[in-house]
Amino acid sequence: MTELDPKLHALGDRLERAAAADLAAGAQPVATRRARRVSRRLAVIVAVLAIGVTGVAIAADQLISTGDVAQSMPAGTLALAGTEPTCTVVTKDVEFHCVLARPPASEVTDAKGNPAWKGTVEPTADASKHVNGGCRSLRNDGLEWQCYIGQAAVDQKIIGPDFLGEPMPAPGQG
């Protein structure tokens, strides 16, 4: 959960108290009920604004950095462990170009035993250990990758739609 959750919880508590007070006010004179209706409308408006502002803050918190993408590569695929990816933005929060400092494990080879990573697709996993996208190798040596986050990875046919967001407690192997 995020640090904003306690604020939403407190807002919910205030809305519950306002609704309970409104129900209790049903037996009061008409003028008092009108005043409570205005108060309730104001509470609803404040709640909608608070949720909207909180939503924007949460969305801003979800923006993905080049470092996040670099960490997500070995978190999603064991063969990329220790490769030290460096990524640059192609399309903000969607597409990244990544270069590895060291080649990946030699598990993808051709008939002669040479690296054959080009075109290979691998999932990525975020810090919460959930599939957040995937990457495609651009070279046989596996040193250059194009990575996509979220739905873009599905659109690129790197991962299936049912795999996006799934738990990934450990990097995939083989």
C-alpha positions in Angstrom: 0.0 0.0 0.0 1.1 3.6 -0.4 1.5 6.3 2.2 -1.7 7.9 0.9 -3.9 5.1 2.1 -4.3 6.5 5.7 -5.6 9.7 4.2 -8.2 7.8 2.2 -9.1 5.8 5.3 -9.6 9.0 7.3 -11.7 10.5 4.5 -13.9 7.4 4.5 -14.4 7.6 8.3 -15.5 11.2 7.9 -18.0 10.3 5.2 -19.4 7.5 7.3 -19.9 9.9 10.3 -21.5 12.5 8.0 -23.9 9.9 6.6 -24.8 8.7 10.1 -25.4 12.3 11.2 -27.6 12.8 8.2 -29.7 9.8 9.0 -30.1 11.0 12.6 -31.1 14.4 11.4 -34.2 13.0 9.7 -36.3 13.7 12.7 -35.2 17.4 13.0 -37.0 20.5 11.7 -36.9 21.2 7.9 -34.4 24.2 8.3 -32.0 21.9 10.1 -32.3 19.2 7.5 -31.6 21.7 4.7 -28.5 22.9 6.5 -27.4 19.3 6.9 -28.1 18.6 3.1 -25.8 21.5 2.2 -23.2 20.2 4.7 -23.5 16.7 3.1 -23.1 18.1 -0.4 -20.0 20.0 0.7 -18.6 16.8 2.3 -19.3 14.9 -1.0 -17.6 17.6 -3.1 -14.6 17.6 -0.7 -14.4 13.8 -0.9 -14.5 13.8 -4.7 -11.8 16.4 -4.8 -9.7 14.6 -2.3 -10.0 11.3 -4.1 -9.1 13.0 -7.4 -6.0 14.7 -6.0 -5.0 11.4 -4.3 -5.5 9.6 -7.6 -3.2 12.0 -9.4 -0.6 11.6 -6.6 -0.8 7.8 -6.8 -0.5 8.0 -10.6 2.6 10.2 -10.3 4.0 7.7 -7.8 3.6 4.9 -10.4 5.7 6.5 -13.1 8.5 4.2 -14.0 12.1 5.3 -14.2 15.0 4.0 -16.3 16.5 2.5 -13.2 13.2 0.7 -12.5 13.2 -0.8 -15.9 16.9 -1.8 -15.6 16.1 -3.6 -12.3 13.0 -5.3 -13.7 15.0 -7.1 -16.4 17.0 -9.5 -14.1 14.0 -9.6 -11.7 12.0 -11.2 -14.5 14.6 -13.4 -16.1 17.4 -15.2 -14.3 19.6 -15.3 -17.5 19.9 -11.5 -17.2 21.1 -11.6 -13.6 24.4 -9.8 -13.2 24.2 -8.1 -16.6 23.9 -4.6 -15.2 21.4 -3.1 -17.7 21.3 0.6 -18.5 18.1 1.9 -20.0 17.1 5.1 -21.8 13.5 6.4 -22.4 12.1 5.9 -25.9 8.4 6.7 -24.9 7.9 7.9 -21.4 6.6 5.2 -19.0 6.1 2.8 -22.0 9.1 2.0 -24.1 12.8 1.8 -23.1 16.0 0.9 -24.9 18.4 -1.1 -22.7 22.0 -2.1 -23.1 23.7 -4.7 -20.9 27.2 -4.3 -19.5 27.7 -8.1 -19.7 26.1 -10.7 -22.0 23.3 -12.8 -20.5 23.7 -16.4 -19.6 24.4 -18.6 -22.5 21.1 -20.5 -22.4 19.9 -19.3 -25.8 22.2 -20.7 -28.5 22.1 -21.8 -32.1 23.0 -25.3 -33.4 26.7 -24.4 -33.3 26.5 -23.2 -29.7 26.7 -19.5 -30.5 24.5 -17.0 -28.7 21.2 -16.6 -30.5 19.3 -14.1 -28.4 18.0 -11.9 -31.2 14.2 -11.8 -31.2 14.0 -13.6 -27.8 11.4 -12.1 -25.5 11.6 -12.1 -21.7 9.2 -10.8 -19.0 10.1 -8.1 -16.5 9.1 -7.9 -12.9 8.6 -4.8 -10.8 9.8 -4.2 -7.2 6.6 -5.8 -5.9 7.5 -9.0 -7.8 4.7 -8.8 -10.4 5.0 -9.0 -14.1 5.1 -5.4 -15.4 6.1 -5.8 -19.0 8.8 -7.5 -21.1 11.8 -7.0 -23.4 12.9 -8.2 -26.8 16.6 -8.8 -27.6 17.8 -6.8 -30.6 21.1 -8.7 -31.1 22.4 -12.3 -31.0 24.8 -11.6 -28.2 21.9 -10.3 -26.0 23.5 -7.0 -25.1 20.8 -4.8 -26.5 17.1 -4.9 -25.7 13.9 -3.0 -26.4 11.6 -3.1 -23.3 7.9 -2.3 -23.0 5.9 -1.7 -19.8 2.3 -2.6 -19.2 -0.1 -3.1 -22.0 2.6 -2.1 -24.5 4.4 -5.4 -23.7 1.1 -7.3 -24.5 0.7 -5.2 -27.7 4.3 -6.2 -28.8 3.4 -9.8 -28.1 6.2 -10.2 -25.5 3.8 -11.4 -22.8 0.2 -12.5 -22.9 -2.6 -10.3 -21.5 -3.2 -12.8 -18.6 0.4 -12.7 -17.6 0.6 -9.0 -17.0 0.3 -8.2 -13.3 0.8 -11.8 -12.2 3.0 -12.6 -9.2 6.6 -13.5 -10.1 8.2 -14.4 -6.8 11.5 -15.4 -8.5 13.0 -14.7 -11.9 12.0 -17.0 -14.7 14.4 -19.7 -15.8 14.9 -21.5 -19.1 
